[in-house]
């Protein structure tokens, strides 16, 4: 029995060390997975915030473009009014200042 016990000690100890090492590796991987998950969640929040900012910037750009077009139309209208007023002044020989 002693021979059998002595023969089993090395394989059993090896198995214990391998199992312990495997358990340690699993815990380390689990910890790293949790850390990675936290980083991914943080990045998703940042990307979500960035998407919101990009949408807001696009909306502001669209509004600015509309305002520029309205301003151009207003200037064109004022130029036409000034031309009409000038023509009326010339036709009536009025002093339009």
C-alpha positions as CSV (number, residue, x, y, z in Angstrom):
1,X,0.0,0.0,0.0
2,X,2.9,2.3,0.7
3,X,4.2,1.8,-2.8
4,X,0.8,2.7,-4.2
5,X,0.5,5.7,-2.0
6,X,4.0,6.9,-2.9
7,X,3.3,6.4,-6.6
8,X,0.0,8.4,-6.4
9,X,1.5,11.3,-4.5
10,X,3.3,12.8,-7.5
11,X,0.2,12.6,-9.9
12,X,-2.2,13.8,-7.2
13,X,0.1,16.8,-6.3
14,X,0.5,17.6,-10.0
15,X,-3.3,17.5,-10.4
16,X,-3.7,19.8,-7.3
17,X,-1.2,22.3,-8.7
18,X,-2.8,22.2,-12.2
19,X,-6.3,22.6,-10.7
20,X,-5.1,25.5,-8.5
21,X,-3.3,27.1,-11.4
22,X,-6.4,26.7,-13.6
23,X,-8.6,28.1,-10.9
24,X,-6.3,31.1,-10.5
25,X,-6.3,31.6,-14.3
26,X,-10.1,31.5,-14.4
27,X,-10.3,34.1,-11.6
28,X,-7.8,36.3,-13.4
29,X,-9.7,36.0,-16.7
30,X,-13.0,36.8,-14.9
31,X,-11.5,39.9,-13.3
32,X,-10.1,41.0,-16.6
33,X,-13.5,40.4,-18.2
34,X,-15.2,42.6,-15.6
35,X,-12.7,45.3,-16.2
36,X,-13.1,45.1,-19.9
37,X,-16.9,45.2,-19.5
38,X,-16.6,48.3,-17.4
39,X,-14.3,50.0,-20.0
40,X,-16.7,49.0,-22.8
41,X,-19.7,50.5,-21.0
42,X,-17.7,53.7,-20.4
43,X,-16.8,53.9,-24.0
44,X,-20.4,53.3,-25.1
45,X,-21.5,56.2,-22.9
46,X,-18.8,58.4,-24.4
47,X,-19.8,57.3,-27.9
48,X,-23.4,58.0,-27.1
49,X,-22.5,61.4,-25.8
50,X,-20.5,62.0,-29.0
51,X,-23.4,61.0,-31.2
52,X,-25.7,63.4,-29.3
53,X,-23.2,66.2,-29.8
54,X,-22.8,65.4,-33.5
55,X,-26.6,65.5,-33.9
56,X,-26.8,68.8,-32.1
57,X,-24.0,70.3,-34.2
58,X,-25.7,69.1,-37.4
59,X,-29.0,70.7,-36.2
60,X,-27.2,74.0,-35.5
61,X,-25.5,73.9,-38.9
62,X,-28.9,73.3,-40.6
63,X,-30.5,76.2,-38.8
64,X,-27.5,78.5,-39.6
65,X,-27.8,77.5,-43.3
66,X,-31.6,78.4,-43.2
67,X,-30.8,81.7,-41.6
68,X,-28.2,82.5,-44.2
69,X,-30.7,81.8,-47.0
70,X,-33.3,84.0,-45.4
71,X,-30.7,86.8,-45.0
72,X,-29.8,86.5,-48.7
73,X,-33.5,86.8,-49.7
74,X,-33.9,89.8,-47.4
75,X,-30.9,91.5,-49.0
76,X,-32.2,90.8,-52.5
77,X,-35.6,92.2,-51.5
78,X,-34.1,95.4,-50.1
79,X,-32.0,95.9,-53.2
80,X,-35.2,95.6,-55.3
81,X,-36.9,98.1,-53.1
82,X,-34.0,100.5,-53.3
83,X,-34.0,100.2,-57.2
84,X,-37.8,100.8,-57.3
85,X,-37.4,103.9,-55.0
86,X,-34.6,105.2,-57.1
87,X,-36.7,104.8,-60.3
88,X,-39.7,106.6,-58.7
89,X,-37.5,109.4,-57.5
90,X,-36.0,109.8,-61.0
91,X,-39.4,109.6,-62.7
92,X,-41.0,112.2,-60.4
93,X,-37.9,114.4,-60.2
94,X,-38.2,114.1,-56.4
95,X,-35.4,114.8,-54.0
96,X,-35.1,111.3,-52.3
97,X,-32.5,111.2,-49.7
